[in-house]
Amino acid sequence: MDYNLDWLINDYGKFLEKFGLDENSVRQHYTVWKERSGLDSARDYLWYLFQVILGETAKQVTNEADLQKNNLELYSAMWFLQTHVEGQVATELQQLINDTKIRLWQIQLPYHFHVKLSGDDCCPYCNDLHGLSFGPEDLLGHEVFTPLKCTSPSGCTCIVAPVADRDASNQIILK
């Protein structure tokens, strides 16, 4: 496959438009970027655009939930590019995705929760943690689980999911 500017526009144009980059601006800035960077790869340019969007989002978005939603969408697109287009393992991005999901749940969910890990048949490290639950802060601190310790050659496939905390009478504990 020829990963050129047309590929970038076709595959990522709608995504980039969500963040204020229409096709015309992407094409115009590509020329400037090539001259400044000395690079000529549409994939490198896309990585550059991801970084620009991350920086601008952090500056412009004032609502924490919206920031986390934007970051989750960006990290997911970056993960897809790295794993499906470039054929690489993206454990660092998986860690960012998990952290961002947990932060978003902390903001949006109306109840207290713990996070359950699902990673059966991933690797010995992940298999030992499969089915266990942890507090959100424990996972955000990367003390009890991190995809970076996964030894699967294809990258960590563990899933994190929120589970509502319940009191002695099995009622969900609201915030």
Summary of the structure (lengths in Angstrom):
residues: 175
radius of gyration: 19.1
end to end distance: 50.3
largest distance: 65.6
contacts: 471
relative contact order: 0.10
helix: 58%
strand: 10%
